[in-house]
Amino acid sequence: MVFKRLRVLAYVHIGAILLLTGLFFFLVLRTSVQAAAVAVALLIVVEVAALFRTVDRSNRDLTRFFEAVKFGDFTQSFALGSAGRSDRELRKAMTEVMAAFEKARLEKEEQALYLQTIVRHVAIGLLVFRPDGRVDLMNNAAKRLMGVSQLKNVKALDAASPGLAASLLGLKPRERALVRIKRPDEELQLALHASEFKLRAQPFTLVSIQDIRSELEEKEIEAWQKIIRVLTHEIMNSMTPISSLAATAQDLLAKSGPRGDQDPWSDIELALRTIAKRSQGLVHFVEGYRNLTRIPKPDLKFFPARELFARVGQLLQWPVAESGARFASSVRPDSLELLADPELLEQVLINLLLNASDAVRGREGALVELAAYIDERSRPVIQVRDNGVGIPEENLDKVFVPFFSTKEGGSGIGLSLSRQVMQLHNGTISVSSKPGLGSVFTLRFRM
């Protein structure tokens, strides 16, 4: 409609110019009224100037409009006050178009900000990089899992986590991979899932990153519990009647009267006594392993960490002193509170401190430490440290496995029980150790 009016206006100017030109020649050739001819000539000049002014003004407005669209400058405005009717309509149309572009841009920016906020705060780590490793996007979860605050290229991850960069760059579309990352006081099991997309003909790789260590530990604990239930059930079913029959046979022999040392029944009585004693020992042994499947649900409550440390320190004062070690504890800040079951957590700390006391026994300058603090993720952390013999590297992955023990006569229950308790608290327990220098057991709570 706007351009139709401009076209009509241009035709009117051109028609007026043609009519005035004809009138001018008529006056010059057929009449002697020179003044009229001059006046017509002036009108022709005015019409030509008006035509050029209209076209030039429209061209300037259109040029400014298209440049604004080209460079995304939607702040341009087109004044309506000094323009003619057709120009006003053209400028009004361009102003409306600019407003529509501005609205579309704002909506797009709002959507981009909305998606960016979601990506930044989603719990799953997200990493987008190019084939050469240049990183275009990395959310907070990915930074936390990979232990970096900024990342420009995936290859730079080798400094913090050797082998992680190669795993990421080697992922194919729709491929999954498991990567283990070891840190001084924590170990992560990262599940990687890659997908590929193109943006402006440029290929990108999107990798989702999740720490599935808790899930793996939970499944492992469930598997061990099922095995223990089956084994203890079968053993108890077999040993209970044996122990009962042995005790009954002993009673019958005792009631039959005294016998001499050379009486063959004496050997039978001794054998029955041995069977009964060993059966009872085996029953008690199995009952101990049944504890792995009978951990009560935690009764969570807030309590000061310092009170817990005071109770544990008092309980273990003699065992630690007997090992020749010095005991030290610290809580930072002093008002630190824990959300946990105090009785279950106390049992975990007792197990760990007893192990630490055994590890430092007989060593010069032996030290057992108990510390609580807030880590960089604002999570409560408890550490049990010692400067004892340490744990061989090949055994670090086995210390939390039921039945595994490096101590002579150890049952392999304590650390496995501790891991289950922390799992029930939605927390983790990990160990770092160097042979000859000592060990650190770290309990992390996810508040």
N, C-alpha and C positions, 0 to 999 in steps of 0.2 A: 504493500500500500504506500509506504514511504517513498520507495523508488519510482512508483507510478506518478506520484505528485511531482517529484523532481523532473521526470521525463516530460510531463505536461507543461511544467514551468519553462523548461528549456525550449520546447516547441513554441510556446507563446512568445518567448523572447526572439527566437529565430523568425517566426512569422511576422512579428512587429518590425524586425530589421528589414525583412524583404519588402513589406508594404511601404515602409518609409523610404527605402532605396528607390522603389518604383515611383513614389510620389516626388522624390528629389529629382530624378531624371525628367519626369513630366514637367515639373516647374522650371527646370533649366532649359529644356528643349522647346517646350510649347508655350511658355509664358515669359513675361519679363519681370515677374515679381521676385527680385533677387533676395529681398529680406526673408520672404517665406522659404526660399530654397535654403538659405543659411540656417534658419530655424529648424528645418527638417534635418539638415546635416548634423546639427547639434543633437537632435533627438536620436539620430542613428548612432552617434558616438556614445550617448548615454546608454542606449539599449545594449550595444556591444559590451560596454564596460560592465553593465549589470549582469549580462550573460556570463562573462568571464569571472566576475566576482562570485556569482552563485556556484559555478563549477569549481572554482579554486577553493572556496570555503568548504564545499562538500568534500573535495579531494583531501584537504588538510584534515578535516574531521575523520574521514575514513582512514587516512594514513596513520593518524594518531591511534585510532581504534585498533587497527590491525597490529600495530607495533605493541600496543598494550597487551593484546591477546598473545602475541608471539613470545613476549618476555614475562608473561604472567603478572603484569602490573595492573591489578584490577582496582587500584585506587584512583584511576583517572576519572574525571567528571567532565561533563559537557554542559556548559551554561545554556539556559533557555531564554534568558531575558532579552538579549540583543538580537536574537535570530528571528528571521521571518517565519511564517507559518510552516512552510515545507521544511526549513532547516530545524525548526523546533521539533517537528515530528521525527526527523532523522535523528537528532540528538537525543530525544526522549527514547527512541528505540535502542540506540547504542548504549545509553545509560542503563536501560533495563537489562540488556544483554550482559553488560559489565557486572551488574548486581547479581545476575544469575550465575555468572562465572565465579564471582566472589563467594557466593553461597555454596556452590559446588566445591570450591577449593577448601572452604572452612569445614564442610562436612567430611571431605577426604582427610584433612588434617586431624579432625576429631577422631575419625575411625582409625587412622594410623597411630594416634596417641593412645587410643583405647587398646588396640592390639599390642602396642609396644609395652604398655603397662602390664597387660596380662602375661606376655612373654617374659617380662622382667621378673615378675613375682610368682610365676608358676613353680610348683615344687619340683618338677622334672627339669633336669639340665638340658638346655638347647644350645647347639653350636652350629653356626652356618659358616662355611669357608669355601674358597675357590680351589680349583685343581692344584694351584701352586702353594696352597696352605694359608693364603691370606684370609684372615678372619673378618667377616662382615657383621656378625651378631653373636653375642655371648651373654646369656642371662645370668642372674645372680646365683641361681642354683648350680649352673655349670662352673662358675668361678669358685664357688665353695667346694664342690666335689674335686676340682682339679687343683685347688690350693693356690690360685693366682688371683690377683686383683685386676690386672689388665692383660690382654693377649692380642698381639698384632698378627702373629703367624703361629700356626699349629706346631711348627717345628721347635718353637721355643719351649714347648712343654717338656722336652727331654731333660732340661735342667732340673725341673722339679719332680718329674715322674718318668724315669727312663723307660723307653719302649711304648709309651702312650701315644706319642706323635705318630710312630710307624703304624700302630693299630688303627688310628683314626684315618690316616691317609690311605691305608690299604683297604678300607671298607668299601665294598661294592653296594650298589643300590639294593635295598631290601635285605641286606645281610645283617646278621646279628653276631655279636662277639662279647666275650667276657674278659675283662682285664682286671688284674689285681694290682692295687697301688699300696705300697708300704710307706708309712710315715713313721717318724720317731716314736709316736705314742698311739698310733692308730693304723688300722688296715682296712681298706675299702675293696669291695667287690663290685666293679662297675659293669653294668649291662649296657652295651652300645647297640643302637639300631639306626641304620643309615637309610636315607632316601635322597633322591636327586631331583632337581627341578632347574628350569632355565628362566632367566629374567633378562629381557633384551638380548637374547641369543647368547648370554653368558651362562655357562653351567655352574651350578652351586650344589654343594652337599650339605644336607641337614642331618645332624646326628642328635638323637635323644640319648641322654645319659642318666642312669638311675643307679643308686647304691642299693644293691639287693643283698647285702651281707646279712641283715637282720632276717630276711625271708629265708635265706639259705640256712642260717643257724637254726631258725625255728623248725624247718623241715628236718634238719639233721637231728635235732633234739627229739622230735616226734618219732623218727625212725629208731633212735636208740631206746626210747621209752617203750616202744612196741617190742623190740628185741628183749629188753630186760623183763618186761611183763611175762613174755612167753617163757623165758629161761627160768625166772624165779618161780613161776607157777608150776612148771614141770618138776623143778628140783624140790620145791616144798612138798608137792604131792608125793614124791618118792621118799624123801628123807623123813618126813613126819611119822609115817607108820614104822619105818625102820627104827627111829629113835624110841618110839613108844614101845615096840616089841622088845627092844634090847633092855629097856628099863623094866618091863614086865618080867622078862626072863631072869634078870638080876634079883628081883624081889622073890621069885619062886625059888631060886637057888639059896637065897638068904634064909628063907623059911624052912628049908630042908635040914638045917642044922650045920654045926661047924665041921670042917674037914681038915685033913692034914695037908701039909705043903706038897706031898707027893701025890695027893689025890688028883686024878685027871679032871675031876670037876672044877678044881681050882683054876686050871688053865682055861676052861670054858668060861668061868666067871670073869677072869681077867680079860678075855677076848670080848665078852659082852660089855664089860665096863669101858673098854677102849672104843668099841663101836658106838655105845651110847654117848660117850664124851665127844667123840669126833662128829657124830651126827648133830649133837647140840651146837657144836662150834660151827658146823656148816650151815645150820639153820640161822644162827645169829649173823653169819657172814652174808647170807642171802637177804636177810631182813635189812641189813645195811644198804644193800643195793636197791631194795624196794623203795628207799627214801627218795631215789631219783624220780620216782613216778608218783610221789605223794606230797609234793610241795604245795602248801596251801596257797590260795589266792591272796595276794598282798592286801593288807589293810592300810591303804595309803593315808598319810597324814603329814602335815608340816611339823618339823621339829628342828631345833638348832643343831648344826653339825658339831659344834663344840661339845654339846652334851653327849652325843654318840661317841666321840673320840675319848671323852673322859671315862665313860663306862668301859669301853674296849681296853683302854690303857690300864685301868685298874684290874680287869680280869686277866690280862696277859702280863702283868708286872713280873710275876715270878718266872713264867716260861722264857720271856725275853732275857731277863737277868741271868737265868740259868745257862743260856746259850753264850753268855759273855758279851752280849751286844748292848749298845746304848739305844734307848728308845726316844724318839723325838716326834712331835706332832705340831701342825700349824693349820690355821683356818684363815683364809683371806677372801672376803672381809670377815671380821670377827662375828658379824651378825648373820653370816650365811646360813640359810635354812634349806633343808632337803624335803622333797615330797616323795616319801617312800614308806615302806613297812619297817619300822625301826628294829624289830626282832629279826626279820630275815636279813636285813642289811648288816646287822651286828654279827650274825653267823658268818656271812661272807667275809667280813673283815677279820674275824677270828681265824678262819681258814687261811686267809692270805698272810696274816701276820705270823701264824705258826710256821707256815712254809718258809717265810722270810727268816725266821729265827733259826730254822734248820739250815738254811743256805749260808748263814754267816757264822755258824758254830765253829769255834776254834780259829777264826781269822783275826788278825791284829787290826785294831781300830774298827771293829764290827759296828755297823749302824743299821737300825731299822727305823724307817720314817713313815709317818702317816700324814698326808696333806690333803686339804680340800681347797678348791678355788673355783673361780668362774672363768671359763675359757673365752676365746675370741668370738664365739657364737652365742655368748650369754647363757651357756649351759653349765650346770654344776658338775664338777669333776672331783673324784677322789682317787688318790694315787697311793699305793703301797710300794715303797722303794727299799732296796737293800743293796749293800755292796758285797754281796756274797759270791759264790762260785759261778753264778750265771747259768743259763740254759743253752745247750748246744743249738746251733741254728736249725739243724735237721729235726729237732724236737719241738720247735716253737709252734708248729701247726698241729701238734698232737696233744699238747698239755691239757686242753679242754675236752679231750675225748674220754668217755667213760672207760674204766679199767686200765687206762694208761698212767703209769707213774714212773718217775725217775728215782724215787726214794726206795730204799730197801724195805720191803714189808708194806709199802704204800698200797692203798686200795684203788686209787684213781677215781675217787668219788668227789673229793673236796672241790676241785676246780670245775668239774662238770656241773656240780650242784650250784656253784657260784654263777656260772654262765646261765643256768636256767632261771635263777633268781633275778638276774639282771634282765633277762628276756621278758620275764613277767612284769618288770618295772618299765618296759618299753625302753630299755637302755642297752648298753653294750659293755663288755669287758674285753680288754686286749692286753697283750704283753709285749714288751720290748726288752731284749736282754743281750748282753755281751759276755761270753765266757771269761771268767776271771775278774770282771768288773762289777757285776751285779745285775739285778732285774728290776723292772718297773711294771706293775700291774695297774691298769687305768680303768676306772669305772666311770662311764659317761651316762648322764641322765638326760633324757629328752623331755623337757618340761612342756 
